Amino acid sequence: MEGLLRVIDLGSVPFDAAMRVQKECLSEALGRPGTHSIIFCSHQPVITCGTAHRASDILADYQTLKEMNINVRQVDRGGGVSYHGPGQITVYPVFNLACMTKDIGWFIRRLEECVAVFLSRFGVDSARKEGFPGVWTGSRKICSIGVGFSKWVSFHGLSVNIRKEDMRAYSLIRPCGMDIKMACLEEESPQAEAHDYAGMISVLLQSFINVFWPRGIQTEEIKKCL
Amino acid sequence: MLIEVKVPYLGAGIEKARVTFIYCRPGEAIAKDADLIEITADKAAFNIPSPCNGKITESKVSCGDTLNVGETVCFIEQSF
């Protein structure tokens, strides 16, 4: 066993509140090498714009977004425009790569692998595409990835689409600046409906541990009052 | 002493990164570990920190520039 992984489940949470928790975890990780955090949540609808975004990748006008109660946030992660909503699970791994491997590509490939392992538990085959970070089922993308690093501690992370009723919001953007179709777990796997949010978080957490710490890591569940 | 700050090793196969934000400009004081610039590669934003306390004397980059790993970002006059 090596280090400590603090597990934080925020449930349904506004984007800004989750960002505050992330930044707290980032500060803690910088001060305590060997301590990592992983935050799970579902966001109320929000469009986030990464460092590579173009304004034209948001297809809906301001008034439409306002009527749909969808906020837009400029964020300090790589990648383009992304949508987050209640039908997704969003994961923010705040991992100290100084204690692991100082390699951005290595980290992103591991994130993709975590999601592939998670999806395989539901009988879904997925793949990565060279040059297009994320996880794909055929030609459709089921998981978007965009991260940031401060002194080799990661922040931001990934979103996995779970519920199909939330997929229409993707028509409001060009996800990651591309004209692509998005997939969700419910459409890909009949087994998904039998699992609630908590059950999926449990499977996803185990996938992260298996991929990043195959020899195991001590975990600590942290409650956060928002 | 003048300290040269370079784009660090970012990982296997990553040779270039784009400057997406500049936190600190020539003439400004900077603390050790404070962020100098943000670069983006492979869907990751990466903040390059200052290696020392001091003042930035010269910047070699602008927002939107593509930098090679090992390329100079700026020079800092180190203070103690």
Interface residues (C-beta under 8 A of the other chain):
Chain A: G50 T51 A52 D76 R77 G78 G79 K102 D103 I104 G105 W106 F107 I108 P133 I145 G146 V147 G148 F149 S150 K151
Chain B: Y9 L10 G11 A12 G13 I14 R18 T20 F21 D33 D35 E38 T40 A41 D42 K43 A44 A45 F46 N47 P49
